[in-house]
Amino acid sequence: MTLGEKIYRLRTEQGMSQESFGDMLGVSRQSVSKWETDQSVPELDKIVAISEMLGVSTDYLLKESVEGYQEQRMAQGRQQSTFHYEYKSKKTFRGIPLVHVNIGLRPVRAKGVIAIGNAAQGIIAIGIVGLGIITLAPVGVGLLFAFGACVLGGIAFGSLAVGVIAGGALSTGIFTMGALAVGQFSLGAFAVGQQVAIGDSAHGNIALGFSEAVGSIYEEVRAADGSFDHQAMIAAIDANVPDYFHIFANWMKAIIRAIA
């Protein structure tokens, strides 16, 4: 059995397409095809990577005899699961599958308009690591929306969130909400807002605090009965917040009216 035949056998046994196999090795599908048809031979570093990925020795790959293959498999006890599932829709958009699902216990990547995988890249990306317009992943970047543990996006919600609008235990951006919120307009237990801050401890140009307020232009600590001079605070926002922040300023004024 040739090297190419062995690669083909091992790859198909583990349910990997030529494209996903190539992605994991950093080569094209065409390169994998040439290996498997013995038109070319992988470089030494790729052979080592293939042996580690497929769970066999380099000796097995390079020697003509296939004897010992099953013994190697049994000796390893399949310590690394070969679970892998991939689905790629035939319909495409600009050469990209409309749906690509690629999940497994090895590093695999999904790339499609809708991508679901260990690492997902698409307009809608769902995975452990995600990159897309809309992303749902523990670690993700979403140009429009991102939700996860550590995320960056236009609108971002997570334990650590960075975005134009951000919410989380620790959030930073323009309009932020969280336990620790840092931005231009911030709401939180500890709120730092360059323009407006509202929180238990509030620090900003205009600050409303439930326990503490530090403001360079206006500051007020809400009274024991919950009252505060909301009209004076709104007037301070109108007089001091730049016009290009008017959308966020209006949001803050609406919040102030709601809690007044």
N, C-alpha and C positions, 0 to 999 in steps of 0.2 A: 504494500500500500504506500503510495507516494505521500509526500508532505502535504500537497494540495488536497488529496483525498481525505487525509486525516483531519485537516482543518475543516473541510466541508462536513465530515461526519460529526465531529464534536460540536460545531456551530449549530447544525440542524437538530442534534439531540437536545440542545439547550434552548431551542425555540427562538433563536436570534435570526433576524434578517441580515443580509449582507450589509445593509445601510447602518443598522444599529451596531453591528459588530465593528464596522469600520469607524463609526463615531467614537466608540470606546477606545479604539487604538489610535485615533487621530489620523485616519487615512480615508480615502474615498471608497465608495462601493465598487468602483471599477478596479481598484487595487486589490480588494478582497476577491473579486471575480477572477483576476489574473492569477492570484495565488492558488485558488482552488482548481483552476484548470491547468496548473503547472506552467503557465506562460511566464511567470516570474517567481522569485523567491523572496520572502520577507527578510528585511535586514535583521541582524542579530538581536538588536534591542527589541524588535517587534516579536521575534520568536520567543524571547524570554517573557514578554508581556502576554503573549498568547498562551504560553504554558501555565502562567499564573492564573489567567482569566478562566481557562478551561479545565484547570485542575489536573494537569498531566505534567510529566517531566519533559525537559527539553530533549532528553535521550529518546523518549517515545516519539516525539515529533520528527527528529532528525534521522533515526535509524529506520532502515527499510522494514524490519520485522515489526509486526503489530503484537507479537507475543508479550504478555505482561500488562496489556491495557486494562483488562478486567481486574487483575490483581492490584494495580495501582488505584483503581477506583474504590475497591473494597478496603484497601489499606487506609485510604483517606477517610473512609467511613462517611463519605459525602459530608464532611464537616461544614462545607459551604453549600447551602441549598441552591439548587439550580432553578428555583421557581422564577419564571419569567412569562409575562404575557404582553403581547403587542397587537394592536389593531391600528390599521391605517386606512382611512376611507379612500376610495378610488377617486371621488370627486376632489378637485383641487381648486385653489384660488391663487393665481399667479405662481403656480408650481408647488404650492404648499398644500398639504392635505387639509381638508376642512376639519377633520377630526384625527388626532393621533394620540393613542393611548399606549404608553410604554412603561410598564412597571415591573419590578423584580427586586431580588435581594442583592443584585449587583448594581453598580453605577450605570444607569441607562437614562437616555434623554428622549423627551417627547417634543416634537416641533410641529405645530399646526395652527390653524386658525383657532381651534379649541384644542389645547394640549393638556394631557393629564399624564403625569409620570413622576419618577423620582426627581428629575430635573425637567422642568416644563418651560417651554418658550412659545408664546402665541399671543393672539389678541386676548383670549381668555386662557390663563395659565393656572393650573391647579397641581400642586406637587409639594415635595419637601423643600425644594428650592424653585422659585418661580420668577419669570420675567415676562411681562406682558402689558397690555392696556389695562386689563382687569386681572389681578393676581390674588389667589388664595393659597398661601404657603407659609410654613413657619418662618422661612427666610425668603422675602420677596421684594421685587421692585415692580410697581404698577404705575404706568404713566398717568392713568386716570384714577384707579382705585386699587388699594393694596390692603389685605387683611392677613394678619399672622402674628408671630411672636416678635420678629424683628423686621420691620417693613419700611419701605421708602416709596412714596407715591404722591400723586396729586391730592387724593384723599386717602389718608393712611390711619388704620386702627390696629394697634398691637401693643404688646408689653413695652416695646421700644418703637415709637412711631415718629417718622419724619415726613412732613408733607406740607402742602399749602394749607390744608385742613388736617389736623392730626389729633388723635385721641389715644390715650394709653397711660400705663403706669408712669412712663416717662415720655413726654411728647414735646416736639419742637417744630415750629413752622410759623405761619402767619396767624392762623386762628387755631389755638390749641386748647385741649381739655385733658386733664389727667391729674394723678396724684402730684406729680411735678410737671408743671406746664410752663414752657418757655417759648415766647413768641412776641408778635406784635400785639395780639389780643389773646389773653389767656384766662382760662377758668380752671381752678384746681385747688387742692389742699394747700399747695405752695405754688402760687401763681406769679410768674414774672412776665409782665407784658409791657413792652416798650411804649405802646400807646395806652392800652387799658388793661388792668388786671383786677380780677374778682376772685376771691378765695378766702380760705381761713387765714392765710397769711398772704397778703397781696402787695406786690411791689411793681410800680410803674409810674408813668407820667400822671395817669389818672387811676387811683387805686381805691377799691372798696374791699375792706377786710371784715371777716366775721370775728377775728380775734386781734388781727394786726393789719395795719395799712400804712404803707410808705409810698407817698406820691410826690413828685416834684412840682406838679401843677395843682392837683386836687387829691385829697385823701380823706377818707371817712371810715370809721369803724361802726358797723351796724350796731344799733342800740340793743339792749337786752330783750326788748319786745319785738325785735326784728325790723324796726323802722330805720329809715335813713332818708336823707334828702335826695331822692332820686331825680327830681327836676334840676337841682343844681349840678348833679353829676352828668345828666344828659346835656345840659348847657355847656359844661366843660368839654365834653366830647365834640359838640358842634363847633366850638370856638377853636379847638386845638388840634384835632385829628385832621391830617391832610386829606384833600378831596379824593385822591386816588385810592384811599382806603374806605370809601363811603359804603361799600357793600358790607364789609366787616364791621364798620362803625354802626350801621343800622342793625346788624345782628346783636351787637352788644347793647344797644339801646333797647331792643326788644326784650333781651334777657333782664335788663335792669327793671323795666316796667313789670315784667312777670314776677320778679321776686320782691318788688316794692310792697 
